[in-house]
Amino acid sequence: MNKCPNCNNTPISFFEWNRGLNAFSCKCQNCSWPLRGKIINIVLFAVTVLSAVVGLIVAREIFEFRNAIKGVLFIIFIAPLIIIGSGIGYWMGGYKI
């Protein structure tokens, strides 16, 4: 995570990053300065969503999970993709004023 342009501290924690739309805009936890996400945040979000959709399609077609419980399918194949994408977005992304 890049530093806040105003106070040069980490503006938001990883868990707060994952809540709602904090990746796109938030207030710095240290100085309360309003921040907007960089374009890389939007690109990484789109890549994460796309990989989750592709992962679900691949899992259904290759492993024939058509009749499997949806919750188990989500946890096994989709959750790791989302967690990894979110982590990459947090460490590569950042904010601007």
C-alpha positions as CSV (number, residue, x, y, z in Angstrom):
1,M,0.0,0.0,0.0
2,N,1.3,3.4,-0.9
3,K,1.5,6.1,1.6
4,C,-1.1,8.9,2.1
5,P,0.0,11.9,-0.1
6,N,-0.9,14.3,2.8
7,C,0.6,12.7,5.9
8,N,2.9,10.0,4.4
9,N,1.4,7.2,6.6
10,T,-0.5,4.1,5.5
11,P,-4.0,5.4,4.9
12,I,-6.0,2.2,5.4
13,S,-5.6,-1.3,6.8
14,F,-5.9,-4.4,4.6
15,F,-9.2,-5.4,6.3
16,E,-10.7,-1.9,5.7
17,W,-9.4,-2.1,2.1
18,N,-11.6,-5.1,1.5
19,R,-14.8,-3.6,3.0
20,G,-17.1,-1.9,0.6
21,L,-15.7,0.5,-1.9
22,N,-12.7,1.6,0.2
23,A,-10.3,0.6,-2.6
24,F,-11.7,3.4,-4.8
25,S,-12.1,6.2,-2.2
26,C,-11.7,6.6,1.5
27,K,-10.4,8.9,4.2
28,C,-7.0,8.5,5.6
29,Q,-7.1,6.9,9.1
30,N,-4.4,9.3,10.3
31,C,-5.2,12.7,8.9
32,S,-8.8,12.2,7.7
33,W,-7.8,13.5,4.2
34,P,-10.2,12.4,1.5
35,L,-8.4,10.1,-1.0
36,R,-9.3,8.7,-4.4
37,G,-8.0,5.4,-5.6
38,K,-5.5,5.3,-8.4
39,I,-6.4,3.8,-11.8
40,I,-4.4,0.6,-11.0
41,N,-7.0,-0.1,-8.2
42,I,-9.8,-0.2,-10.8
43,V,-7.7,-2.4,-13.2
44,L,-6.8,-4.9,-10.5
45,F,-10.4,-5.0,-9.3
46,A,-11.6,-5.8,-12.8
47,V,-8.9,-8.5,-13.2
48,T,-9.9,-10.1,-9.9
49,V,-13.5,-10.2,-10.8
50,L,-12.7,-11.6,-14.2
51,S,-10.5,-14.3,-12.8
52,A,-13.2,-15.3,-10.3
53,V,-15.8,-15.6,-13.1
54,V,-13.4,-17.6,-15.3
55,G,-12.5,-19.8,-12.3
56,L,-16.1,-20.6,-11.6
57,I,-16.7,-21.4,-15.3
58,V,-13.6,-23.6,-15.5
59,A,-14.6,-25.4,-12.2
60,R,-18.1,-26.1,-13.5
61,E,-16.9,-27.4,-16.9
62,I,-13.8,-29.3,-16.1
63,F,-14.7,-30.8,-12.8
64,E,-18.4,-31.1,-13.6
65,F,-19.5,-29.4,-10.4
66,R,-22.9,-28.6,-11.9
67,N,-24.7,-30.4,-9.0
68,A,-22.3,-29.4,-6.2
69,I,-23.3,-27.2,-3.3
70,K,-22.7,-23.6,-4.4
71,G,-21.1,-22.6,-1.1
72,V,-18.5,-25.3,-1.3
73,L,-17.7,-24.5,-4.9
74,F,-17.3,-20.8,-4.0
75,I,-14.9,-21.5,-1.1
76,I,-12.8,-24.0,-3.0
77,F,-12.3,-22.2,-6.2
78,I,-13.4,-18.6,-6.0
79,A,-12.4,-17.4,-2.5
80,P,-8.6,-18.0,-3.1
81,L,-8.8,-16.0,-6.3
82,I,-10.5,-13.1,-4.6
83,I,-8.1,-13.2,-1.6
84,I,-5.0,-13.3,-3.8
85,G,-6.4,-10.5,-6.1
86,S,-7.3,-8.4,-3.1
87,G,-3.8,-8.8,-1.7
88,I,-2.1,-7.8,-4.9
89,G,-4.4,-4.8,-5.2
90,Y,-3.6,-3.7,-1.7
91,W,0.1,-3.9,-2.1
92,M,0.3,-2.5,-5.6
93,G,-2.6,0.0,-5.4
94,G,-2.6,3.4,-3.8
95,Y,-4.4,6.7,-3.4
96,K,-4.1,10.2,-4.8
97,I,-5.6,13.4,-3.6
